[in-house]
Amino acid sequence: MRPRLLDLFCGAGGAAMGYHRAGFDVTGVDIKPMRRYPFTFIQADALDVPLGGYDAIHASPPCQDHSVTQNFTTRRHGSGWMLATTRERLLAQSAPWVIENVPGAPMRPDYKLCGCMFGLPRLKRERWFETSWHGFDLRPACHHLEPVITVTGHDVPSHQRKFGRSITLDERKQAMGIDWMGRDELGQAIPPAYTEYLGRQLLDVLGVAA
């Protein structure tokens, strides 16, 4: 029987797919409807939903206020407080957990993962992960030899426009290892390869054979 994982702030299921591939039965929670979410979905506030009954929990609280792009604008998303509040909720329960956010977020980055580490050589998308078990590993530094693709929420960065051609949605999907999302969903997603890797570490913490 697969261990059960609760996926908070789940979006369209990039993280969920990785945990599923690692061996988890995943249930997602998001305050917005997510019709493309590929597993069991509950529309609810991730800060209010009960956490009991699951073997592990993943949370991806909003990252906009922690993004480096905030250095170039005075406009705030207003959700930065959710990261600390999410951590407090997770610390108050007993299941092992993972919190994901962007580089620079106020968190302990036990794992710093990017596409080049997982057979996604064109994807430049570093994400930080804090874990209840203070995970650690030694991986090669992020290194991209090919022209990179940086997936964003609403448009393609100007440095990815070449000879008048933008990187297509299909190219971004291929770079992320995701084929079921639309443009805006993709821009908020975690590549499944990242959480498939973390999911295997999580199975070890749970003492479950992969």
C-alpha distance (Angstrom), angle and dihedral (degrees) to the residues before:
residue distance angle dihedral
M1 . . .
R2 3.80 . .
P3 3.81 118.5 .
R4 3.81 113.5 -112.5
L5 3.81 120.7 -115.3
L6 3.79 126.2 -168.2
D7 3.82 112.9 -145.6
L8 3.83 109.5 -156.6
F9 3.82 121.0 -162.5
C10 3.79 83.2 11.4
G11 3.81 102.4 174.2
A12 3.79 112.1 -173.8
G13 3.78 95.2 -27.0
G14 3.81 111.9 -92.6
A15 3.81 92.8 137.2
A16 3.80 90.8 39.8
M17 3.80 93.1 57.2
G18 3.80 91.1 54.0
Y19 3.79 93.0 50.7
H20 3.81 90.1 46.4
R21 3.80 90.4 53.6
A22 3.80 89.6 49.2
G23 3.80 90.3 55.7
F24 3.82 109.8 -87.8
D25 3.80 132.7 129.6
V26 3.81 100.5 -132.2
T27 3.81 131.6 -153.8
G28 3.80 117.6 -173.5
V29 3.81 129.7 -150.7
D30 3.79 125.8 -165.5
I31 3.78 133.7 154.6
K32 3.81 90.1 -132.4
P33 3.81 125.3 61.7
M34 3.79 110.9 -97.0
R35 3.79 107.0 -165.1
R36 3.80 93.0 174.3
Y37 3.81 95.3 52.1
P38 3.81 103.0 125.9
F39 3.83 99.4 -147.1
T40 3.81 140.0 38.3
F41 3.81 108.0 -38.3
I42 3.82 132.9 -163.4
Q43 3.80 119.5 -169.9
A44 3.80 103.9 -143.8
D45 3.80 143.7 112.4
A46 3.81 106.8 -74.6
L47 3.80 89.4 -146.3
D48 3.82 92.3 58.2
V49 3.80 105.1 35.3
P50 3.84 114.4 108.5
L51 3.80 112.6 -102.5
G52 3.79 98.8 -159.0
G53 3.78 124.9 107.5
Y54 3.81 97.6 42.1
D55 3.80 129.8 106.3
A56 3.82 94.2 -145.5
I57 3.80 140.1 4.2
H58 3.80 133.4 -144.5
A59 3.82 121.3 -167.8
S60 3.81 131.1 -172.5
P61 3.82 105.0 -178.0
P62 3.83 115.8 -169.7
C63 3.79 112.5 -67.2
Q64 3.80 103.2 -167.5
D65 3.82 96.7 101.1
H66 3.82 90.7 49.9
S67 3.81 97.4 47.8
V68 3.80 119.8 112.9
T69 3.81 87.5 -124.4
Q70 3.79 87.1 74.8
N71 3.82 86.3 73.1
F72 3.81 87.3 71.7
T73 3.79 100.3 46.3
T74 3.78 137.9 45.8
R75 3.78 93.1 -147.4
R76 3.79 113.6 105.8
H77 3.76 128.0 -159.5
G78 3.80 90.9 -142.1
S79 3.81 96.3 -136.8
G80 3.80 101.6 95.6
W81 3.82 92.0 107.2
M82 3.80 90.2 65.9
L83 3.81 93.7 77.8
A84 3.82 94.5 61.8
T85 3.81 91.8 40.9
T86 3.79 90.8 51.2
R87 3.80 91.1 50.3
E88 3.83 90.6 51.2
R89 3.82 90.5 52.9
L90 3.79 92.4 48.8
L91 3.80 93.5 47.3
A92 3.80 89.5 53.3
Q93 3.82 92.9 61.4
S94 3.80 132.0 59.0
A95 3.83 106.7 -124.7
P96 3.83 118.1 100.9
W97 3.78 113.2 -104.9
V98 3.80 147.3 -167.1
I99 3.81 126.6 -151.1
E100 3.83 118.7 -162.8
N101 3.78 128.7 -162.1
V102 3.80 143.9 139.3
P103 3.81 128.6 -73.7
G104 3.79 110.2 -78.7
A105 3.80 95.6 30.7
P106 3.83 115.6 137.1
M107 3.78 96.1 -100.8
R108 3.80 142.2 100.8
P109 3.84 105.4 -96.7
D110 3.80 102.1 -145.6
Y111 3.81 88.6 167.0
K112 3.80 126.9 27.2
L113 3.80 106.7 -168.2
C114 3.80 132.6 -176.2
G115 3.80 135.4 174.2
C116 3.79 95.4 -104.4
M117 3.83 88.7 66.4
F118 3.80 93.5 59.8
G119 3.78 109.1 44.1
L120 3.82 92.4 -84.0
P121 3.81 96.6 112.0
R122 3.81 97.3 168.3
L123 3.80 95.3 49.6
K124 3.79 115.1 96.3
R125 3.79 102.1 -175.5
E126 3.79 115.4 130.6
R127 3.78 115.9 -167.4
W128 3.79 129.9 -178.8
F129 3.79 125.1 -136.4
E130 3.79 127.3 -164.4
T131 3.80 116.4 -164.6
S132 3.78 136.2 -163.4
W133 3.81 89.7 -129.6
H134 3.84 94.3 51.8
G135 3.79 90.9 -119.1
F136 3.79 121.3 -153.2
D137 3.77 137.8 -178.9
L138 3.78 139.4 160.3
R139 3.79 112.7 -118.5
P140 3.80 131.0 163.0
A141 3.77 114.4 -91.0
C142 3.79 117.7 -95.7
H143 3.82 107.8 -81.4
H144 3.81 127.8 170.3
L145 3.80 120.1 -168.4
E146 3.82 96.8 172.0
P147 3.82 128.1 61.6
V148 3.79 105.0 -79.2
I149 3.78 134.6 -127.7
T150 3.80 117.4 -144.6
V151 3.79 110.7 -165.4
T152 3.81 114.1 -146.7
G153 3.78 134.0 179.1
H154 3.78 104.6 -104.0
D155 3.80 112.4 4.2
V156 3.78 145.7 12.0
P157 3.83 115.5 -91.7
S158 3.80 113.6 -109.6
H159 3.80 92.9 -116.2
Q160 3.81 88.1 64.7
R161 3.81 94.3 59.1
K162 3.79 109.1 98.0
F163 3.76 126.5 -180.0
G164 3.80 90.0 -12.9
R165 3.84 93.6 -54.3
S166 3.81 124.0 116.2
I167 3.77 122.8 -147.9
T168 3.80 105.0 -94.0
L169 3.78 126.7 -123.6
D170 3.81 89.6 -113.4
E171 3.81 90.4 54.5
R172 3.80 90.7 50.8
K173 3.81 91.0 48.6
Q174 3.79 90.5 51.1
A175 3.81 91.4 48.1
M176 3.81 91.0 52.0
G177 3.80 95.9 43.2
I178 3.84 89.7 -122.7
D179 3.81 125.6 121.0
W180 3.82 105.3 168.5
M181 3.82 104.3 63.3
G182 3.77 136.3 88.5
R183 3.80 124.6 -128.3
D184 3.79 100.3 -86.8
E185 3.81 93.6 40.9
L186 3.79 90.1 51.0
G187 3.80 91.1 52.3
Q188 3.81 90.6 60.6
A189 3.79 97.4 40.5
I190 3.79 133.8 110.9
P191 3.81 113.3 -135.0
P192 3.82 107.4 -110.3
A193 3.81 90.5 -130.3
Y194 3.82 89.5 69.3
T195 3.79 96.1 55.1
E196 3.80 93.8 38.2
Y197 3.80 85.4 61.6
L198 3.82 92.8 44.6
G199 3.78 90.8 44.5
R200 3.79 90.4 61.3
Q201 3.81 89.5 53.1
L202 3.79 88.4 48.7
L203 3.81 91.7 52.4
D204 3.80 88.3 54.7
V205 3.81 90.0 52.1
L206 3.81 89.1 51.3
G207 3.79 91.7 46.3
V208 3.80 92.0 -121.6
A209 3.81 121.5 142.3
A210 3.81 113.0 -122.0
